[in-house]
């Protein structure tokens, strides 16, 4: 009977220490931005919900991000590093094509190193786009394959979307030349004095 109580207490302690399940989220930051026609928009792809200093940690990812290529033209991709500090301890790559960006990264670190060093939230990559026409382009996740340090799959609970609004560049406001203003002022003063 006493052994049963010890097992029951031990099981309750383990369950209490397990903590809540983590919800993995990928989001676009900023979620909504406005740029002028011909300008550049930069969007961070951020993962949230990993353990800080504990498992699960992200050891690999393969993402496909889609967008409206009539409004945005891909301009660049920069990886944030799987430790969230920009230090490359992995192999990564990406392709930028019309309407789609594919990006992958695979860590060289041991799972225990990833667990100890990786923060719970960090930027996976930063995408840059040139605003090619007026309108709104939605960025969305077409494919997301995530793996932990051992290569086991991690399940994505939700993925956000981002919006880039492109506005027509406004015409610059021209100011009248200074000599014209000075001449009008002198002419007005001369007319007032003459009366």
Rosetta blueprint (number, residue, H / E / L):
1 X L
2 X H
3 X H
4 X H
5 X H
6 X H
7 X H
8 X H
9 X H
10 X H
11 X H
12 X H
13 X H
14 X H
15 X H
16 X H
17 X H
18 X H
19 X L
20 X L
21 X L
22 X L
23 X L
24 X L
25 X E
26 X E
27 X E
28 X E
29 X E
30 X L
31 X L
32 X E
33 X E
34 X E
35 X E
36 X E
37 X L
38 X L
39 X L
40 X E
41 X E
42 X E
43 X E
44 X E
45 X E
46 X E
47 X E
48 X E
49 X L
50 X L
51 X L
52 X L
53 X L
54 X L
55 X L
56 X L
57 X L
58 X L
59 X L
60 X E
61 X E
62 X E
63 X E
64 X E
65 X E
66 X E
67 X L
68 X L
69 X L
70 X L
71 X L
72 X E
73 X E
74 X E
75 X E
76 X E
77 X E
78 X E
79 X E
80 X L
81 X L
82 X L
83 X L
84 X L
85 X L
86 X L
87 X L
88 X L
89 X L
90 X E
91 X E
92 X E
93 X E
94 X E
95 X E
96 X E
97 X E
98 X L
99 X L
100 X E
101 X E
102 X E
103 X E
104 X E
105 X E
106 X E
107 X E
108 X L
109 X L
110 X L
111 X H
112 X H
113 X H
114 X H
115 X H
116 X H
117 X H
118 X L
119 X L
120 X L
121 X E
122 X E
123 X E
124 X E
125 X E
126 X E
127 X E
128 X E
129 X E
130 X E
131 X E
132 X L
133 X L
134 X L
135 X E
136 X E
137 X E
138 X E
139 X E
140 X E
141 X E
142 X E
143 X E
144 X E
145 X E
146 X E
147 X E
148 X L
149 X L
150 X L
151 X L
152 X L
153 X E
154 X E
155 X L
156 X L
157 X L
158 X E
159 X E
160 X L
161 X L
162 X E
163 X E
164 X E
165 X E
166 X E
167 X E
168 X L
169 X L
170 X L
171 X L
172 X L
173 X L
174 X L
175 X L
176 X L
177 X L
178 X H
179 X H
180 X H
181 X H
182 X H
183 X H
184 X H
185 X H
186 X H
187 X H
188 X H
189 X H
190 X H
191 X H
192 X H
193 X H
194 X H
195 X L
